[in-house]
C-alpha cells in the first residue's frame, strides 16, 4: 500500500494545527510577514480567525516568548502557556514554516 503524497497545503494545515495546539490558541488563523521596503527586516503579525492582526514586529520580537504572550493576552484575552526554550524554538519554527509573505 502506498502512502498518499502530502500536498503543500496539507503540510501547512498540519503545521497550523500543531501551532494551535502548542499555543492553546484556537483563534490563530495564520502568520504573515511584510517587508515594506527593500532591505528592511520583515515585520510579522498573527492573524486571528476574526481577521484581526496582532502585530508582533521583526524576527527578534517573534523569537521572544514573553512579547508574544503579552501581545496575545492584551489583544485576544488568552494566555499562551509558558514553554521551555527548546519547545518555544519549535513553535517559532512552525510560525516561520507557515508564514505568508504579503
Secondary structure, 3 states (H helix, E strand, C coil): CCCCCCCHHHHHHHHHHHHHHHHCCCCEEEEEEECCCCCCCCEEEEEECCCCEEEEECHHHHCCHHHHHHHHHHHHCCCCCCCCHHHHHHHHHHHHHHCEEC
